[in-house]
Every structure is written in C-alpha cells, then in structure tokens.
C-alpha cells in the first residue's frame, strides 16, 4: 500500500511552509547543498532533516505553494519526475 502525505486543506500557507520555500529558493535543489540546507532548516525552524523533507514533499503538489513560489515548485516537480 502506498503512503500518501496528505495535508489538511487550509487557507494560505503557514509561516513554516513559506520559510521552507524560501530555504529552497536560497539554496536550490542540488544534492551538494543538502547538508547546509538541512542545517538552515534546523536553525530557522527547528526541523530535523526528515521533518524538512516531509514538509517539502507535502508542498510539491500544493496549489497554494505553487502560487506562492512557482519557480521553486516547478523545479522540485521537475526533479521528482526525473527520479520516477
């Protein structure tokens, strides 16, 4: 059985969601920057690397996230699709 990360519908993105998108914008999606990006997520948000990844995965298919940061979400979707 496939586990799907479903986020409850809400109005607008949370401050945490917006900050995760900003971290992605600042650091990019290159695997080489993952350690620095994970450290920044922990510093700013108190997220573990796994927690950061879970939040990010939830945002990739969120229309509100795409509306807020289409460049970031489009790049994340492109990379996800390459792995499929």
CNS distance restraints for C-alpha pairs under 8 A (distance, minus, plus):
assign (resid   5 and name CA) (resid  54 and name CA) 7.81 0.50 0.50
assign (resid   5 and name CA) (resid  57 and name CA) 7.50 0.50 0.50
assign (resid   5 and name CA) (resid  58 and name CA) 6.05 0.50 0.50
assign (resid   6 and name CA) (resid  58 and name CA) 6.85 0.50 0.50
assign (resid   7 and name CA) (resid  58 and name CA) 6.64 0.50 0.50
assign (resid  12 and name CA) (resid  64 and name CA) 6.54 0.50 0.50
assign (resid  13 and name CA) (resid  17 and name CA) 5.78 0.50 0.50
assign (resid  13 and name CA) (resid  18 and name CA) 6.36 0.50 0.50
assign (resid  13 and name CA) (resid  64 and name CA) 6.68 0.50 0.50
assign (resid  13 and name CA) (resid  65 and name CA) 6.95 0.50 0.50
assign (resid  14 and name CA) (resid  18 and name CA) 6.31 0.50 0.50
assign (resid  15 and name CA) (resid  19 and name CA) 6.12 0.50 0.50
assign (resid  16 and name CA) (resid  20 and name CA) 6.17 0.50 0.50
assign (resid  16 and name CA) (resid  45 and name CA) 7.04 0.50 0.50
assign (resid  17 and name CA) (resid  21 and name CA) 6.32 0.50 0.50
assign (resid  17 and name CA) (resid  55 and name CA) 7.33 0.50 0.50
assign (resid  17 and name CA) (resid  59 and name CA) 7.52 0.50 0.50
assign (resid  17 and name CA) (resid  65 and name CA) 7.96 0.50 0.50
assign (resid  18 and name CA) (resid  22 and name CA) 6.21 0.50 0.50
assign (resid  19 and name CA) (resid  23 and name CA) 6.19 0.50 0.50
assign (resid  20 and name CA) (resid  24 and name CA) 6.26 0.50 0.50
assign (resid  20 and name CA) (resid  41 and name CA) 7.28 0.50 0.50
assign (resid  20 and name CA) (resid  52 and name CA) 7.64 0.50 0.50
assign (resid  20 and name CA) (resid  55 and name CA) 7.78 0.50 0.50
assign (resid  20 and name CA) (resid  56 and name CA) 7.01 0.50 0.50
assign (resid  21 and name CA) (resid  25 and name CA) 6.17 0.50 0.50
assign (resid  21 and name CA) (resid  56 and name CA) 7.92 0.50 0.50
assign (resid  21 and name CA) (resid  65 and name CA) 7.93 0.50 0.50
assign (resid  21 and name CA) (resid  69 and name CA) 7.02 0.50 0.50
assign (resid  21 and name CA) (resid  72 and name CA) 7.02 0.50 0.50
assign (resid  22 and name CA) (resid  26 and name CA) 6.10 0.50 0.50
assign (resid  23 and name CA) (resid  27 and name CA) 6.05 0.50 0.50
assign (resid  23 and name CA) (resid  28 and name CA) 7.95 0.50 0.50
assign (resid  23 and name CA) (resid  37 and name CA) 6.97 0.50 0.50
assign (resid  23 and name CA) (resid  40 and name CA) 7.57 0.50 0.50
assign (resid  23 and name CA) (resid  41 and name CA) 7.26 0.50 0.50
assign (resid  24 and name CA) (resid  28 and name CA) 5.22 0.50 0.50
assign (resid  24 and name CA) (resid  29 and name CA) 6.76 0.50 0.50
assign (resid  24 and name CA) (resid  37 and name CA) 7.79 0.50 0.50
assign (resid  24 and name CA) (resid  72 and name CA) 6.77 0.50 0.50
assign (resid  25 and name CA) (resid  72 and name CA) 6.03 0.50 0.50
assign (resid  27 and name CA) (resid  33 and name CA) 6.67 0.50 0.50
assign (resid  27 and name CA) (resid  37 and name CA) 6.42 0.50 0.50
assign (resid  28 and name CA) (resid  33 and name CA) 7.61 0.50 0.50
assign (resid  29 and name CA) (resid  33 and name CA) 7.48 0.50 0.50
assign (resid  29 and name CA) (resid  34 and name CA) 7.82 0.50 0.50
assign (resid  29 and name CA) (resid  75 and name CA) 7.81 0.50 0.50
assign (resid  29 and name CA) (resid  76 and name CA) 7.22 0.50 0.50
assign (resid  30 and name CA) (resid  34 and name CA) 7.13 0.50 0.50
assign (resid  33 and name CA) (resid  37 and name CA) 6.02 0.50 0.50
assign (resid  34 and name CA) (resid  38 and name CA) 5.92 0.50 0.50
assign (resid  35 and name CA) (resid  39 and name CA) 6.16 0.50 0.50
assign (resid  36 and name CA) (resid  40 and name CA) 6.12 0.50 0.50
assign (resid  37 and name CA) (resid  41 and name CA) 6.20 0.50 0.50
assign (resid  38 and name CA) (resid  42 and name CA) 6.24 0.50 0.50
assign (resid  38 and name CA) (resid  48 and name CA) 7.32 0.50 0.50
assign (resid  38 and name CA) (resid  49 and name CA) 5.34 0.50 0.50
assign (resid  38 and name CA) (resid  52 and name CA) 7.28 0.50 0.50
assign (resid  39 and name CA) (resid  43 and name CA) 6.11 0.50 0.50
assign (resid  39 and name CA) (resid  49 and name CA) 7.95 0.50 0.50
assign (resid  40 and name CA) (resid  44 and name CA) 5.98 0.50 0.50
assign (resid  41 and name CA) (resid  45 and name CA) 5.45 0.50 0.50
assign (resid  41 and name CA) (resid  46 and name CA) 6.58 0.50 0.50
assign (resid  41 and name CA) (resid  47 and name CA) 5.79 0.50 0.50
assign (resid  41 and name CA) (resid  48 and name CA) 7.57 0.50 0.50
assign (resid  41 and name CA) (resid  49 and name CA) 7.71 0.50 0.50
assign (resid  41 and name CA) (resid  52 and name CA) 6.80 0.50 0.50
assign (resid  42 and name CA) (resid  46 and name CA) 4.19 0.50 0.50
assign (resid  42 and name CA) (resid  47 and name CA) 4.60 0.50 0.50
assign (resid  42 and name CA) (resid  48 and name CA) 5.95 0.50 0.50
assign (resid  42 and name CA) (resid  49 and name CA) 7.56 0.50 0.50
assign (resid  43 and name CA) (resid  47 and name CA) 7.90 0.50 0.50
assign (resid  47 and name CA) (resid  51 and name CA) 5.47 0.50 0.50
assign (resid  47 and name CA) (resid  52 and name CA) 5.69 0.50 0.50
assign (resid  48 and name CA) (resid  52 and name CA) 6.10 0.50 0.50
assign (resid  49 and name CA) (resid  53 and name CA) 6.26 0.50 0.50
assign (resid  50 and name CA) (resid  54 and name CA) 6.24 0.50 0.50
assign (resid  51 and name CA) (resid  55 and name CA) 6.26 0.50 0.50
assign (resid  52 and name CA) (resid  56 and name CA) 6.12 0.50 0.50
assign (resid  53 and name CA) (resid  57 and name CA) 6.05 0.50 0.50
assign (resid  54 and name CA) (resid  58 and name CA) 6.27 0.50 0.50
assign (resid  55 and name CA) (resid  59 and name CA) 6.39 0.50 0.50
assign (resid  56 and name CA) (resid  60 and name CA) 6.37 0.50 0.50
assign (resid  57 and name CA) (resid  61 and name CA) 7.70 0.50 0.50
assign (resid  58 and name CA) (resid  62 and name CA) 6.86 0.50 0.50
assign (resid  59 and name CA) (resid  65 and name CA) 5.88 0.50 0.50
assign (resid  59 and name CA) (resid  73 and name CA) 7.85 0.50 0.50
assign (resid  60 and name CA) (resid  65 and name CA) 7.24 0.50 0.50
assign (resid  60 and name CA) (resid  66 and name CA) 7.58 0.50 0.50
assign (resid  60 and name CA) (resid  73 and name CA) 5.74 0.50 0.50
assign (resid  60 and name CA) (resid  76 and name CA) 6.68 0.50 0.50
assign (resid  60 and name CA) (resid  77 and name CA) 6.51 0.50 0.50
assign (resid  61 and name CA) (resid  65 and name CA) 7.78 0.50 0.50
assign (resid  61 and name CA) (resid  66 and name CA) 7.69 0.50 0.50
assign (resid  62 and name CA) (resid  66 and name CA) 6.40 0.50 0.50
assign (resid  63 and name CA) (resid  67 and name CA) 6.14 0.50 0.50
assign (resid  64 and name CA) (resid  68 and name CA) 6.19 0.50 0.50
assign (resid  65 and name CA) (resid  69 and name CA) 5.98 0.50 0.50
assign (resid  65 and name CA) (resid  70 and name CA) 7.42 0.50 0.50
assign (resid  65 and name CA) (resid  73 and name CA) 7.12 0.50 0.50
assign (resid  66 and name CA) (resid  70 and name CA) 4.53 0.50 0.50
assign (resid  66 and name CA) (resid  71 and name CA) 7.95 0.50 0.50
assign (resid  66 and name CA) (resid  72 and name CA) 7.84 0.50 0.50
assign (resid  66 and name CA) (resid  73 and name CA) 5.57 0.50 0.50
assign (resid  66 and name CA) (resid  74 and name CA) 7.58 0.50 0.50
assign (resid  69 and name CA) (resid  73 and name CA) 6.23 0.50 0.50
assign (resid  70 and name CA) (resid  74 and name CA) 5.75 0.50 0.50
assign (resid  71 and name CA) (resid  75 and name CA) 6.27 0.50 0.50
assign (resid  72 and name CA) (resid  76 and name CA) 6.27 0.50 0.50
assign (resid  73 and name CA) (resid  77 and name CA) 6.05 0.50 0.50
assign (resid  74 and name CA) (resid  78 and name CA) 6.08 0.50 0.50
assign (resid  75 and name CA) (resid  79 and name CA) 6.23 0.50 0.50
assign (resid  76 and name CA) (resid  80 and name CA) 6.10 0.50 0.50
assign (resid  77 and name CA) (resid  81 and name CA) 6.04 0.50 0.50
assign (resid  78 and name CA) (resid  82 and name CA) 6.30 0.50 0.50
assign (resid  79 and name CA) (resid  83 and name CA) 6.56 0.50 0.50
assign (resid  80 and name CA) (resid  84 and name CA) 6.57 0.50 0.50
